[in-house]
């Protein structure tokens, strides 16, 4: 059964996985996908938003329904509409993008849960890898497109991004992910 918005509820998603209907190779469609960053600075008074302009990825669904894949974000592609801030975010104070060009999420599995799917894997930022579980809303368009939408809370200090003079920059960030995968 499909929800009115085109999103699948968990039992039908599981049925598609169990039936092997989604089996195959998938690739992230960058023009249709986005990864946005939201944070607070100035002691929580100012919201900072940005988007990563360069994302890529791929995934595999086995005939048995096992899911794996990778999403790669070019750290230097951050765009907050403020070139001075973007240069600082690319520096060694934050992403250190000249030495750590990519932010990588490696999905090791997924299972239907709640209103969507829980994707588990490893997130690597600035050379530090941590486990990450993402609750996403999943949608399937025909047999050629799968969409995942999620808001993920990240503590940047977990990845060594600790620059914070006089406590003015927030360490808790939200990534808003809209990932569209198409069949290869």
C-alpha positions, 0 to 999 in steps of 0.5 A: 500500500502506498501512502498518498505522498508516494512514500511506502509504509514499512510492510510494502517496502519489506515486501519489495525487498523480500521479493527481490523487486529492488535487487540490483545496482543503484547510483545516486542522482546528484541533480535530484539529491541534496545534503544541507547543513544547519547549525547555530553560532553566536551563542545560539542566536544565529542559524547558519545554513549551507548545502554541499554542492558535490555529492555522489554515491552508489548502492546494492540491493541483493536478491535477499534484500540486503542493502549496502552502499556509499554516499560521498560528499566533497567537504570543500563543496560547502556553500553557506552563501558567505565566502569568508565563512566557507573558506573557514569551514574548509580550513584546518579549524573545521573540515580540513578539506585539503587533507580530508577531501571527502565526507563518507557514509558507508551503509552496511544495512537497512531495515524497515522501521517506524514510518520508513527505514533505518539505515546503519553504517559508518560516517567518516569526517576528517579522518574519524569514523563513527557508527551512525544510524539514520531513520529515513522516510523511503519512497519508491517510484516505479522500479527505477527510483528510490528516495530517502529523506532524513534529518540527522543530528551530528555532534561535530566534536565527535569527528574532531571539529572542535574549533569554538572560541569562547563557546560561540559556535554550536557543536550540534548540527543537523544534516538534512538529506534527500538522496535519490537513487536510480537503477544502473 
